[in-house]
Every structure is written in structure tokens, then in C-alpha cells.
Amino acid sequence: MRLVLWDIDHTLISTRGVGRELSAAAFLRVTGQPMREQAKIDGITEPVIFRETAKLHGLVTGRADFEEFAQVLSEEHRTRSGELREHGVALAGAAAALGALEAARVTQTVVSGNVRAVAGIKLAVFGLDRHIRWELGAYGEDADGRAELVRLALERSGATAADTVLIGDTPADVQAGLANGVRVIAVATGSSDEHELRGCGPFAVLPDLSDTERLVMLIAEGA
């Protein structure tokens, strides 16, 4: 099996601020406090973001609080998906890349800090969900660390690290892949530029996903 593990935010899509608004709405519903500030989110999983954001507001939370937050966050995404569609965007080349890999018989799933329900809604809103094998992926509710998510996805898919490529936009994505012996293609479509990403040691760095042919060739190398 050839397997691609996709990150979502700033790799395949950008919510352009709507994601933060939905997180703030869920935070208010669960904690009763407005979300005045949010913890670092780039490359961080949802349970860690929630826990650290709560700390910034003087709150101590547990697993039950996060599970409630995850449910409410999913509800916010479902009921306000129109806002996400209106203001967010599928990033350049994302749909073509997913389609080309499907045509090349590459299995595709998601390794994301998002909880699974939110990951599904985000990709469905932009028509990017058709080629994803959701049951093989790993999500925010599965573990706090991204390296553990990659390990879980390998375990669930039965793929070897040598036959797997992770595609993401943050140093955390690169580090999580390398920790599991997985080749990483980094895309500079988030807050990290090509120079910063290259310094983390990925297999390749691309400015974005627009060069479909090159992306497919890079994934095929060593397969």
C-alpha cells in the first residue's frame, strides 16, 4: 500500500478566521467565558489547544471538558458550515492533488489535530472529502501529540513507514513524520516559509500544491 497522510488546515484548506470564530463560540458555550485569547494553534492538536487556552483564562480542565468542547465545536461547524464555505477556501491545487493521487491508486487519509467530525466537515464543505479513507486516519481526540497520530495512522492502515508520505505545512508536521520514519513533503502555505520548513529536514518542500505532476512524482519516489 502507498499511503498519503494529509494535514488539513493551511495544507488543503484555509478557514480565513472562521475556524477561530467557531472555536470561540464553542469555548463560550462550554466554559461560560468569552475566549479573550487563544493558545498557539499551528501544528497543535485540539485537546492541547483547548487545555492551554483554558489556562490562559484561569481555568483547569479535564478530559470530560474537552469531550464536551469537541462535541460543541462539531455542532458549531455543522450549523455554521455556510459561513465556512463563504469565507474559507480550498487551497490552490488541493482538489487536483487529491484526484491525481486517487487516479494513481494511492490510499489517502488524514492526520490532523482536528477532531474527526470537524475534519470531515471542513473537507466536505470544500468538496475535498471524496478520496479520503477516514477510518485509516488519526485525529485530535486520539492523542495529544502529532507523532502519536502518525503512529496510529500507520497502525490503522497497515502501511509501512517506507510506503507512506505525510504532507503538511508546519515544522510539527515534519517532526511527527520523521519521528515515525515517514517521508514528509512540506508545503509553505501556512505561517512557515520554505526556508524554515527546509531546516526541519523534510524529503521535499513545495511552495504550494499547484504543481500536481511534481507532487505525484515526489510521492512515487522510493515507492
PESULJO-V680534 format. One record per run of one state. SS is the DSSP state (h for helix, s for strand, l for the rest). FROM is the first residue (numbers start at 1). LEN is the number of residues. If there is no record, write none. Layout:
# PESULJO-V680534
SS:FROM:LEN, SS:FROM:LEN
This chain:
# PESULJO-V680534
l:1:2, s:3:4, l:7:2, s:9:1, l:10:3, s:13:2, l:15:3, h:18:14, l:32:14, h:46:11, l:57:6, h:63:17, l:80:1, h:81:7, l:88:1, s:89:2, l:91:3, h:94:10, l:104:3, s:107:5, l:112:4, h:116:10, l:126:6, s:132:1, l:133:1, h:134:3, l:137:1, s:138:1, l:139:7, h:146:12, l:158:3, h:161:3, s:164:5, l:169:2, h:171:9, l:180:3, s:183:5, l:188:6, h:194:5, l:199:5, s:204:3, l:207:5, h:212:9, l:221:3
